[in-house]
Structures are given as structure tokens and as C-alpha cells.
């Protein structure tokens, strides 16, 4: 990706950002939104059941789901699991303060830590927040003190234990 500025689409004397810096969200109508909402509740729903629920034909439902997938609105289908039943009894949000621009290389390092389930880059008092799930407090301690703090780009961590996961709000 280039940082050069293009003036082909700008009026004279104005600067325009390169086209790859713009993201245009696909146009979604109410039926598309209903399909996405229904699949969000049950990603294993058949096209027939989905079409019946939204009151459209199966062919229309199939074509719309295919378009929503192709345009990146739907990015995949996953199973939601109970971490306790997987043996992951301890969960925490861990915030990271990072060296400038190190987030580019951090992703690869975090992918090697199976207890890290999610990462988000954020603005504010810290640079990134992680969802960490471990078997117990000892496992969480090992992840934070031995794995995360050993990454050279990580300047500091703060850990907030999750007492109860209310993800079904």
C-alpha cells in the first residue's frame, strides 16, 4: 500500500487519499439484516429454515447469503462454546501497553499462545486488550508473567479477572 496522495478524483487544489484507503460497506436492506441476525443466532440453520423465517424463497435466501459471504459481511460460521465445559475456568481481560508500531509484529506472537482468544487494538490508556482463557489461576499467571511479558514489544500489562461471563446480553 502506498502513502502517496492521488489528485485524479479531487478537485483542483484539493488532495484525495488513494482509493485503497476507502472502504465502502455493501448496501444492506432489511431482508439482508434479518438474514444476518438469524444466522447470528443459529449459524447452522438450513437455507430452507432461514428462508422460512425471513419469508423469502430458498433461492433468494441462498443467493443473498452467498452475496453477504462474498462481500465480507458474513466472515464465517463458528460454534459458540462454554469455556467452563472446555476446562477453561479462569478468564481475564489483559491490557497491553506496547512499543510504538509493534502491533504489526505482535499478532504473530499472540497466535502462538493458545490461551489468547481475542485481541483488539484500542485507543486510550493502553494499546491492546486481550481475552485470555486458562484452566486455572496458575495457567493465567503463566500466560501473563511468562508469555506475554516476555514479548519484547510489550511494555506493561494489566489483568482484570472475569467473575462471570454475560456474553448472552
Backbone as CSV, one residue per row, in Angstrom:
resi,resn,N_x,N_y,N_z,CA_x,CA_y,CA_z,C_x,C_y,C_z
1,UNK,0.844,-1.174,0.000,0.000,0.000,0.000,0.889,1.235,0.000
2,UNK,0.518,2.209,-0.742,1.314,3.419,-0.890,0.736,4.538,-0.044
3,UNK,1.607,5.407,0.432,1.153,6.578,1.173,1.040,7.791,0.264
4,UNK,1.227,7.592,-1.028,1.153,8.711,-1.953,-0.273,9.223,-2.056
5,UNK,-0.402,10.480,-2.348,-1.712,11.106,-2.466,-2.057,11.249,-3.943
6,UNK,-3.271,10.876,-4.283,-3.733,10.962,-5.663,-4.625,12.182,-5.820
7,UNK,-4.489,12.859,-6.927,-5.362,14.014,-7.160,-6.291,13.795,-8.339
8,UNK,-6.362,12.562,-8.826,-7.183,12.316,-10.010,-8.665,12.498,-9.744
9,UNK,-9.140,12.186,-8.528,-10.560,12.323,-8.270,-10.880,13.560,-7.438
10,UNK,-9.888,14.350,-7.122,-10.116,15.543,-6.308,-10.229,16.761,-7.212
11,UNK,-10.907,17.751,-6.706,-10.977,18.997,-7.450,-9.609,19.670,-7.412
12,UNK,-9.379,20.601,-8.320,-8.094,21.290,-8.389,-7.759,21.917,-7.044
13,UNK,-6.528,21.709,-6.590,-6.068,22.301,-5.343,-6.417,21.487,-4.115
14,UNK,-7.167,20.389,-4.274,-7.511,19.540,-3.143,-6.761,18.226,-3.259
15,UNK,-6.518,17.600,-2.115,-5.847,16.308,-2.092,-6.864,15.225,-1.786
16,UNK,-6.687,14.087,-2.400,-7.563,12.953,-2.132,-6.704,11.771,-1.710
17,UNK,-7.212,10.967,-0.812,-6.498,9.774,-0.373,-6.606,8.718,-1.466
18,UNK,-5.625,7.817,-1.543,-5.693,6.737,-2.531,-6.946,5.894,-2.322
19,UNK,-7.431,5.291,-3.391,-8.678,4.534,-3.346,-8.631,3.404,-2.332
20,UNK,-7.461,2.760,-2.119,-7.414,1.636,-1.202,-7.622,2.045,0.256
21,UNK,-7.631,3.333,0.548,-7.872,3.803,1.907,-9.360,3.939,2.202
22,UNK,-10.189,3.828,1.181,-11.621,3.956,1.369,-12.251,2.582,1.465
23,UNK,-13.195,2.433,2.373,-13.967,1.209,2.464,-15.420,1.585,2.290
24,UNK,-16.059,0.942,1.365,-17.475,1.187,1.142,-18.227,-0.055,1.597
25,UNK,-19.057,0.113,2.598,-19.854,-1.007,3.098,-20.890,-1.390,2.053
26,UNK,-21.095,-2.685,1.866,-22.118,-3.099,0.913,-23.501,-2.621,1.373
27,UNK,-24.345,-2.288,0.420,-25.706,-1.846,0.746,-26.502,-3.045,1.249
28,UNK,-27.081,-2.905,2.428,-27.889,-3.967,3.010,-29.320,-3.473,3.179
29,UNK,-30.255,-4.310,2.786,-31.649,-3.955,3.019,-32.149,-4.699,4.256
30,UNK,-33.415,-4.538,4.572,-33.983,-5.144,5.788,-33.913,-6.666,5.744
31,UNK,-34.105,-7.264,4.571,-34.038,-8.722,4.445,-32.614,-9.202,4.744
32,UNK,-31.606,-8.505,4.201,-30.217,-8.860,4.494,-29.954,-8.811,5.998
33,UNK,-30.438,-7.769,6.628,-30.225,-7.614,8.078,-30.914,-8.745,8.851
34,UNK,-32.104,-9.129,8.425,-32.804,-10.234,9.081,-32.046,-11.549,8.894
35,UNK,-31.496,-11.761,7.705,-30.707,-12.971,7.455,-29.481,-13.017,8.354
36,UNK,-28.767,-11.908,8.436,-27.560,-11.849,9.272,-27.922,-12.069,10.738
37,UNK,-28.996,-11.450,11.194,-29.421,-11.611,12.592,-29.790,-13.067,12.882
38,UNK,-30.539,-13.693,11.987,-30.949,-15.089,12.184,-29.726,-16.011,12.198
39,UNK,-28.802,-15.801,11.285,-27.592,-16.632,11.255,-26.697,-16.365,12.465
40,UNK,-26.750,-15.154,12.987,-26.007,-14.850,14.206,-26.535,-15.622,15.399
41,UNK,-27.833,-15.876,15.414,-28.436,-16.668,16.491,-28.180,-18.153,16.297
42,UNK,-28.191,-18.613,15.039,-28.000,-20.036,14.749,-27.300,-20.172,13.402
43,UNK,-25.995,-20.248,13.424,-25.206,-20.350,12.203,-25.370,-21.672,11.481
44,UNK,-25.989,-22.646,12.119,-26.194,-23.959,11.496,-27.564,-24.078,10.853
45,UNK,-28.327,-22.998,10.890,-29.673,-23.010,10.321,-29.599,-23.334,8.832
46,UNK,-30.493,-24.217,8.389,-30.527,-24.558,6.967,-31.052,-23.375,6.161
47,UNK,-30.746,-23.364,4.886,-31.255,-22.312,3.996,-32.780,-22.352,3.969
48,UNK,-33.351,-23.552,3.986,-34.813,-23.679,3.995,-35.401,-23.011,5.238
49,UNK,-34.849,-23.315,6.421,-35.361,-22.718,7.663,-35.127,-21.213,7.677
50,UNK,-33.989,-20.792,7.164,-33.668,-19.369,7.091,-34.661,-18.641,6.188
51,UNK,-34.925,-19.209,5.025,-35.876,-18.607,4.081,-37.272,-18.528,4.693
52,UNK,-37.675,-19.595,5.370,-38.999,-19.596,6.014,-39.075,-18.519,7.093
53,UNK,-38.042,-18.387,7.879,-38.046,-17.412,8.970,-38.121,-15.976,8.460
54,UNK,-37.457,-15.695,7.332,-37.404,-14.340,6.793,-38.489,-14.115,5.739
55,UNK,-39.203,-15.175,5.391,-40.313,-15.100,4.437,-39.846,-14.727,3.026
56,UNK,-38.826,-15.451,2.565,-38.355,-15.313,1.180,-38.152,-16.715,0.614
57,UNK,-37.937,-16.809,-0.692,-37.724,-18.113,-1.312,-36.347,-18.665,-0.934
58,UNK,-36.207,-19.984,-1.024,-34.904,-20.601,-0.737,-33.831,-20.091,-1.700
59,UNK,-34.182,-19.945,-2.960,-33.207,-19.457,-3.943,-32.746,-18.046,-3.593
60,UNK,-33.689,-17.202,-3.179,-33.350,-15.836,-2.788,-32.468,-15.849,-1.531
61,UNK,-32.826,-16.693,-0.559,-32.027,-16.777,0.675,-30.614,-17.254,0.356
62,UNK,-30.510,-18.285,-0.475,-29.195,-18.816,-0.846,-28.358,-17.735,-1.553
63,UNK,-28.957,-17.047,-2.515,-28.234,-16.015,-3.263,-27.796,-14.880,-2.344
64,UNK,-28.663,-14.488,-1.430,-28.318,-13.394,-0.513,-27.213,-13.802,0.457
65,UNK,-27.294,-15.006,1.008,-26.239,-15.466,1.926,-24.915,-15.567,1.170
66,UNK,-24.962,-16.043,-0.041,-23.742,-16.123,-0.858,-23.161,-14.725,-1.101
67,UNK,-24.025,-13.751,-1.429,-23.553,-12.381,-1.642,-22.995,-11.787,-0.354
68,UNK,-23.675,-12.024,0.756,-23.199,-11.493,2.048,-21.851,-12.108,2.427
69,UNK,-21.641,-13.347,2.050,-20.358,-14.001,2.311,-19.281,-13.462,1.376
70,UNK,-19.594,-13.347,0.098,-18.634,-12.861,-0.895,-18.194,-11.421,-0.640
71,UNK,-19.103,-10.598,-0.124,-18.769,-9.192,0.134,-18.143,-8.987,1.514
72,UNK,-18.015,-10.078,2.284,-17.352,-9.981,3.572,-18.236,-9.541,4.718
73,UNK,-19.530,-9.396,4.482,-20.442,-9.081,5.585,-20.471,-10.274,6.537
74,UNK,-20.651,-11.472,5.995,-20.542,-12.703,6.778,-19.121,-13.205,6.568
75,UNK,-18.375,-13.312,7.655,-16.963,-13.687,7.545,-16.705,-15.143,7.907
76,UNK,-17.724,-15.837,8.367,-17.548,-17.240,8.707,-18.657,-17.715,9.616
77,UNK,-18.642,-19.001,9.877,-19.620,-19.629,10.737,-18.859,-20.371,11.822
78,UNK,-19.204,-20.107,13.079,-18.478,-20.717,14.178,-19.442,-21.274,15.217
79,UNK,-18.901,-22.125,16.069,-19.664,-22.648,17.193,-19.331,-21.820,18.429
80,UNK,-20.336,-21.485,19.200,-20.128,-20.805,20.467,-20.027,-21.878,21.538
81,UNK,-18.966,-21.840,22.312,-18.729,-22.886,23.302,-18.698,-22.297,24.709
82,UNK,-18.954,-23.128,25.672,-18.891,-22.746,27.078,-17.470,-23.012,27.565
83,UNK,-16.705,-21.963,27.906,-15.317,-22.182,28.307,-15.186,-23.068,29.550
84,UNK,-16.136,-22.997,30.469,-16.075,-23.841,31.669,-16.144,-25.317,31.300
85,UNK,-17.022,-25.643,30.349,-17.168,-27.040,29.941,-15.982,-27.520,29.112
86,UNK,-15.170,-26.581,28.631,-13.924,-26.933,27.937,-12.751,-27.037,28.908
87,UNK,-13.017,-26.790,30.191,-11.951,-26.845,31.183,-11.198,-25.540,31.333
88,UNK,-11.763,-24.433,30.832,-11.121,-23.122,30.938,-11.863,-22.309,31.995
89,UNK,-11.531,-22.560,33.264,-12.278,-21.994,34.384,-11.879,-20.567,34.726
90,UNK,-10.733,-20.113,34.252,-10.260,-18.764,34.575,-10.175,-17.943,33.307
91,UNK,-10.848,-16.793,33.322,-10.813,-15.883,32.174,-10.453,-14.490,32.654
92,UNK,-9.783,-13.739,31.797,-9.388,-12.374,32.154,-9.235,-11.542,30.898
93,UNK,-9.422,-10.240,31.078,-9.034,-9.285,30.044,-7.666,-8.765,30.452
94,UNK,-6.737,-8.833,29.531,-5.378,-8.362,29.799,-5.108,-7.208,28.848
95,UNK,-4.778,-6.054,29.425,-4.453,-4.904,28.589,-2.946,-4.837,28.422
96,UNK,-2.533,-4.382,27.253,-1.109,-4.285,26.934,-0.754,-2.857,26.552
97,UNK,0.348,-2.381,27.080,0.973,-1.162,26.581,2.128,-1.626,25.710
98,UNK,2.209,-1.083,24.506,3.150,-1.586,23.504,4.135,-0.516,23.058
99,UNK,5.263,-1.000,22.531,6.183,-0.086,21.846,5.462,0.410,20.584
100,UNK,5.732,1.655,20.206,5.088,2.232,19.024,5.266,1.328,17.814
101,UNK,4.219,1.149,17.055,4.191,0.382,15.800,4.484,-1.102,15.960
102,UNK,4.608,-1.602,17.183,4.928,-3.022,17.358,3.715,-3.919,17.171
103,UNK,2.517,-3.345,17.126,1.326,-4.154,16.958,1.367,-4.954,15.670
104,UNK,2.129,-4.493,14.694,2.220,-5.216,13.415,2.851,-6.592,13.589
105,UNK,3.841,-6.691,14.456,4.520,-7.974,14.671,3.915,-8.752,15.837
106,UNK,3.160,-8.100,16.667,2.596,-8.732,17.857,1.586,-9.825,17.517
107,UNK,0.816,-9.635,16.481,-0.235,-10.593,16.117,0.317,-12.005,15.955
108,UNK,1.409,-12.145,15.245,2.011,-13.458,15.021,2.428,-14.095,16.336
109,UNK,3.004,-13.300,17.223,3.443,-13.825,18.513,2.259,-14.266,19.366
110,UNK,1.168,-13.511,19.321,-0.008,-13.866,20.120,-0.715,-15.103,19.576
111,UNK,-0.653,-15.315,18.281,-1.270,-16.503,17.691,-0.613,-17.783,18.195
112,UNK,0.603,-17.684,18.683,1.318,-18.844,19.216,0.933,-19.154,20.660
113,UNK,0.100,-18.320,21.270,-0.334,-18.524,22.658,-1.793,-18.972,22.610
114,UNK,-2.070,-20.269,22.791,-3.443,-20.770,22.620,-4.446,-20.187,23.612
115,UNK,-4.002,-19.714,24.747,-4.923,-19.157,25.733,-5.467,-17.785,25.326
116,UNK,-4.797,-17.106,24.386,-5.277,-15.804,23.903,-6.359,-16.071,22.864
117,UNK,-7.594,-15.687,23.207,-8.741,-15.987,22.356,-9.169,-14.829,21.471
118,UNK,-8.797,-13.601,21.857,-9.204,-12.426,21.083,-8.240,-11.290,21.382
119,UNK,-7.980,-10.469,20.367,-7.157,-9.278,20.540,-7.827,-8.122,19.821
120,UNK,-7.812,-6.958,20.459,-8.320,-5.748,19.821,-7.328,-4.626,20.077
121,UNK,-7.035,-3.851,19.047,-6.246,-2.635,19.199,-7.210,-1.536,19.610
122,UNK,-6.850,-0.774,20.624,-7.745,0.241,21.166,-7.004,1.546,21.400
123,UNK,-7.750,2.606,21.580,-7.178,3.892,21.944,-7.472,4.150,23.410
124,UNK,-6.604,4.880,24.054,-6.835,5.203,25.460,-5.589,4.984,26.287
125,UNK,-5.788,4.467,27.492,-4.680,4.302,28.431,-3.772,3.126,28.088
126,UNK,-4.202,2.255,27.195,-3.387,1.118,26.775,-3.602,0.928,25.276
127,UNK,-2.818,0.038,24.680,-2.812,-0.101,23.218,-3.608,-1.291,22.695
128,UNK,-3.687,-2.340,23.490,-4.391,-3.550,23.054,-5.056,-4.189,24.254
129,UNK,-6.117,-4.940,23.974,-6.782,-5.705,25.022,-6.961,-7.130,24.515
130,UNK,-6.688,-8.080,25.387,-6.768,-9.490,25.042,-7.809,-10.174,25.919
131,UNK,-8.489,-11.150,25.361,-9.294,-12.059,26.148,-8.456,-13.313,26.305
132,UNK,-8.160,-13.659,27.564,-7.323,-14.827,27.860,-8.164,-15.816,28.656
133,UNK,-8.147,-17.074,28.242,-8.863,-18.135,28.958,-7.858,-19.229,29.288
134,UNK,-7.828,-19.617,30.574,-6.883,-20.626,31.039,-7.612,-21.625,31.935
135,UNK,-6.970,-22.752,32.190,-7.573,-23.795,33.013,-7.767,-23.334,34.451
136,UNK,-6.826,-22.531,34.951,-6.887,-22.102,36.351,-6.037,-20.848,36.528
137,UNK,-5.958,-20.355,37.772,-5.177,-19.142,38.043,-3.703,-19.339,37.734
138,UNK,-3.185,-20.520,37.985,-1.777,-20.805,37.677,-1.535,-20.684,36.172
139,UNK,-2.451,-21.195,35.374,-2.318,-21.082,33.923,-2.382,-19.632,33.468
140,UNK,-3.279,-18.842,34.066,-3.366,-17.416,33.731,-2.077,-16.698,34.119
141,UNK,-1.560,-16.996,35.310,-0.303,-16.389,35.750,0.817,-16.696,34.765
142,UNK,0.888,-17.946,34.311,1.930,-18.358,33.367,1.807,-17.578,32.047
143,UNK,0.581,-17.424,31.566,0.384,-16.692,30.312,0.831,-15.245,30.467
144,UNK,0.385,-14.580,31.524,0.675,-13.156,31.693,2.149,-12.924,32.025
145,UNK,2.645,-13.601,33.041,4.001,-13.305,33.526,5.108,-13.957,32.701
146,UNK,4.851,-15.121,32.139,5.907,-15.822,31.417,5.820,-15.675,29.900
147,UNK,4.623,-15.571,29.369,4.487,-15.497,27.914,4.314,-14.056,27.427
148,UNK,3.293,-13.358,27.923,3.029,-12.005,27.430,4.142,-11.031,27.810
149,UNK,4.565,-11.048,29.064,5.595,-10.100,29.491,6.972,-10.442,28.928
150,UNK,7.123,-11.615,28.356,8.389,-11.979,27.708,8.479,-11.444,26.280
151,UNK,7.375,-10.964,25.732,7.384,-10.410,24.376,8.045,-9.036,24.433
152,UNK,9.118,-8.811,23.679,9.866,-7.546,23.773,9.020,-6.298,23.491
153,UNK,8.013,-6.406,22.635,7.184,-5.249,22.291,6.217,-4.845,23.399
154,UNK,5.985,-5.725,24.373,5.048,-5.455,25.470,5.780,-4.705,26.572
155,UNK,5.352,-3.478,26.828,5.967,-2.657,27.872,5.336,-2.904,29.233
156,UNK,4.012,-3.141,29.272,3.329,-3.351,30.538,2.025,-4.095,30.286
157,UNK,1.552,-4.806,31.308,0.269,-5.499,31.247,-0.548,-5.145,32.489
158,UNK,-1.851,-5.238,32.346,-2.782,-5.135,33.481,-3.834,-6.202,33.259
159,UNK,-4.205,-6.883,34.331,-5.123,-8.008,34.226,-6.390,-7.731,35.018
160,UNK,-7.538,-7.960,34.374,-8.841,-7.842,35.039,-9.528,-9.203,34.949
161,UNK,-9.711,-9.856,36.095,-10.365,-11.164,36.115,-11.839,-11.030,35.735
162,UNK,-12.328,-12.021,35.032,-13.743,-12.073,34.696,-14.415,-12.991,35.716
163,UNK,-15.308,-12.444,36.521,-16.016,-13.241,37.515,-17.138,-14.048,36.903
164,UNK,-17.857,-13.437,35.963,-18.964,-14.115,35.298,-19.075,-13.562,33.895
165,UNK,-19.180,-14.443,32.925,-19.289,-14.042,31.527,-20.760,-13.873,31.180
166,UNK,-21.144,-12.646,30.829,-22.531,-12.337,30.488,-22.677,-12.100,28.994
167,UNK,-22.040,-12.927,28.177,-21.991,-12.687,26.742,-23.352,-12.823,26.063
168,UNK,-24.335,-13.343,26.753,-25.642,-13.504,26.114,-26.580,-12.352,26.393
169,UNK,-26.049,-11.135,26.466,-26.892,-9.958,26.705,-27.719,-9.621,25.499
